[in-house]
Amino acid sequence: MAKKYMVDLKAAEHAMLNDLISSGTQRVRKINHARILLKATEGWTDQQISAALDVSVPTIERVRQRFVEEGIELALSPRRTRRKYQYLMDGIQEAHLIALACARPPAGHRRWSLRLLASEMIRLDYIEDVSHETVRHVMRENELKPWLKKEWCIPPQHNAEFVYHMEDVLEVYQRPADPRFPLVCFDETPVQLISETRQRIPAKTGQVERYDYEYRREGTANLFMFFAPLQNWRHVKVTEHRTKVDWAMCIHDLVYVHFPDAECCILVEDNLNTHT
């Protein structure tokens, strides 16, 4: 029997989905996923939802599962493909492309286009040759759309400073492995906790273990991840929250527990306000 994931929307989530449906600006797939969640929380079966919305039962099952395991935002959006493509740019070239897309376009151009970005990459000697399709793939993977007016991520007056810091980080990644100065990447992510709705019945003589197939949400937790790529080492710490105190305790463990013999840990992290 397939696992069933229970949808129990909170009042705020219910109101958000209703606003999303009535906005008239969302994609059809996202609206359908919102309607699936609304009907599921009202007790409709997958077959009833399928007949009412003309959506397949497997799609409804996937929406339920993503809601319980990953949260409402991800349940509304289609899962990104896990297929890996080989592009013609390395990490440094991609970084230069992103910085270029976030800068002011050349004189005579109001905004960047894919072909313009490709030609500028070649003109600036960042790459010998590149097509606009390769540029499109990189932009899509990094969720950048510089041809839209509201998508600028770096003010032009700060572009030089951004490139300086970007190249500084790229230089760190190219350093040789040195146990005295371990390179450690640090990040965090929230996760959805789920539980079974009924206790399992343990196995006994002549009877296999039996369990229910329904799951429901049980709040969230936070995962802190340390990753030292050159040492082939990683560590995950689970916390209830991700406050500045939690961050400080993680850094304490990094220095005094995981790398006590290091002279200095080279830490790479983002600019989240709790990372200070």
JOHU-V151375 format. One record per residue. N is the residue number from 0. RES is the residue in one letter. PHI is phi in degrees with one decimal (NA if undefined). NEAR is the number of other ideal C-beta (glycine too) atoms within 8 Angstrom. Layout:
N RES PHI NEAR
N RES PHI NEAR
//
This chain:
0 M NA 3
1 A -69.5 5
2 K -68.0 8
3 K -119.9 9
4 Y -107.7 14
5 M -81.9 11
6 V -100.6 10
7 D -128.7 7
8 L -72.5 11
9 K -79.5 6
10 A -59.1 6
11 A -65.6 6
12 E -68.4 9
13 H -61.3 11
14 A -65.6 8
15 M -63.1 9
16 L -67.0 13
17 N -64.0 9
18 D -65.2 8
19 L -62.8 12
20 I -66.7 11
21 S -85.2 6
22 S -68.6 7
23 G 76.4 4
24 T -119.0 3
25 Q -95.4 9
26 R -69.1 5
27 V -60.0 5
28 R -62.1 7
29 K -66.3 11
30 I -64.6 11
31 N -62.6 10
32 H -64.7 12
33 A -64.6 13
34 R -66.1 10
35 I -59.0 15
36 L -65.4 16
37 L -64.0 13
38 K -73.5 12
39 A -65.7 13
40 T -72.2 10
41 E -86.8 6
42 G 96.6 4
43 W -67.3 9
44 T -79.4 5
45 D -61.3 10
46 Q -66.2 7
47 Q -66.8 9
48 I -64.0 14
49 S -60.0 12
50 A -68.7 7
51 A -75.7 8
52 L -105.3 10
53 D 57.4 5
54 V -123.2 9
55 S -68.9 6
56 V -62.4 8
57 P -58.3 6
58 T -64.3 9
59 I -63.0 14
60 E -62.9 12
61 R -67.4 9
62 V -65.1 13
63 R -58.7 16
64 Q -63.3 10
65 R -66.4 12
66 F -61.9 14
67 V -71.8 14
68 E -87.6 8
69 E -124.2 8
70 G 104.6 10
71 I -69.4 11
72 E -62.6 6
73 L -73.3 9
74 A -67.6 13
75 L -81.8 10
76 S -111.5 8
77 P -67.5 4
78 R -69.1 7
79 R -70.6 4
80 T -61.6 4
81 R -94.7 4
82 R -68.7 4
83 K -100.1 4
84 Y -110.9 5
85 Q -95.7 3
86 Y -100.1 8
87 L -93.7 5
88 M -121.0 10
89 D -89.5 5
90 G -62.2 7
91 I -67.3 7
92 Q -65.1 11
93 E -63.2 12
94 A -63.0 11
95 H -65.3 11
96 L -64.8 15
97 I -64.1 11
98 A -62.7 13
99 L -65.5 13
100 A -65.4 11
101 C -91.1 12
102 A -95.7 9
103 R -71.4 4
104 P -67.9 8
105 P -61.2 6
106 A -57.7 3
107 G 93.0 3
108 H -124.6 9
109 R -79.0 3
110 R -154.7 8
111 W -76.6 11
112 S -119.9 9
113 L -62.2 11
114 R -68.2 7
115 L -66.2 11
116 L -61.8 15
117 A -62.4 13
118 S -67.2 8
119 E -69.3 10
120 M -59.3 15
121 I -71.5 12
122 R -62.7 6
123 L -85.1 8
124 D 62.9 5
125 Y -78.0 9
126 I -154.7 10
127 E -73.0 3
128 D -156.9 5
129 V -157.8 10
130 S -96.3 7
131 H -67.2 10
132 E -69.9 7
133 T -63.8 12
134 V -60.4 14
135 R -61.3 9
136 H -61.9 10
137 V -65.2 13
138 M -61.4 13
139 R -67.0 7
140 E -64.0 6
141 N -100.2 8
142 E 55.4 5
143 L -109.7 10
144 K -136.6 7
145 P -66.0 12
146 W -80.4 7
147 L -94.5 6
148 K -64.5 5
149 K -98.4 4
150 E -106.5 9
151 W -67.8 8
152 C -105.4 5
153 I -135.3 10
154 P -59.8 6
155 P -54.3 7
156 Q -69.1 4
157 H -106.9 8
158 N -63.9 13
159 A -61.9 6
160 E -64.4 7
161 F -62.0 11
162 V -61.9 9
163 Y -60.0 8
164 H -68.3 8
165 M -62.1 10
166 E -67.6 9
167 D -65.2 8
168 V -67.9 9
169 L -62.0 11
170 E -65.3 8
171 V -62.2 10
172 Y -66.8 9
173 Q -94.5 5
174 R -70.1 9
175 P -70.6 4
176 A -63.7 5
177 D -146.0 7
178 P -61.3 8
179 R -74.7 7
180 F -132.4 11
181 P -66.7 13
182 L -88.4 12
183 V -126.8 13
184 C -93.4 11
185 F -135.0 13
186 D -157.0 8
187 E -143.6 10
188 T -153.6 7
189 P -79.8 10
190 V -131.6 8
191 Q -91.3 10
192 L -91.7 9
193 I -130.1 10
194 S -138.1 7
195 E -80.0 9
196 T -78.2 8
197 R -138.0 7
198 Q -71.2 4
199 R -66.5 9
200 I -100.7 6
201 P -64.4 5
202 A -70.1 5
203 K -146.7 5
204 T -56.7 3
205 G 80.8 3
206 Q -141.9 6
207 V -76.1 4
208 E -63.4 7
209 R -121.4 6
210 Y -147.3 8
211 D -83.2 7
212 Y -118.2 7
213 E -109.8 11
214 Y -130.7 11
215 R -138.0 11
216 R -72.5 10
217 E -135.9 6
218 G 84.9 5
219 T -131.7 8
220 A -138.4 10
221 N -126.3 14
222 L -113.4 12
223 F -96.9 15
224 M -118.0 12
225 F -105.8 15
226 F -143.1 9
227 A -108.2 12
228 P -63.2 7
229 L -76.9 8
230 Q -97.2 8
231 N 54.7 5
232 W -134.7 8
233 R -147.5 7
234 H -149.7 7
235 V -119.7 8
236 K -120.2 9
237 V -97.7 7
238 T -132.7 10
239 E -74.6 4
240 H -130.7 6
241 R -130.8 10
242 T -87.8 7
243 K -62.9 7
244 V -65.8 6
245 D -61.3 13
246 W -61.6 12
247 A -63.1 8
248 M -66.6 8
249 C -64.1 12
250 I -65.0 9
251 H -60.1 9
252 D -64.3 10
253 L -59.7 14
254 V -78.8 11
255 Y -98.5 6
256 V -110.1 7
257 H -85.0 9
258 F -131.8 9
259 P -68.0 7
260 D -94.0 4
261 A -76.2 11
262 E -73.9 4
263 C -159.3 6
264 C -91.8 10
265 I -88.0 10
266 L -101.1 8
267 V -113.1 10
268 E -149.5 8
269 D -85.9 5
270 N -100.2 4
271 L -58.3 7
272 N -65.0 5
273 T -83.4 9
274 H -90.1 8
275 T -140.5 4
//
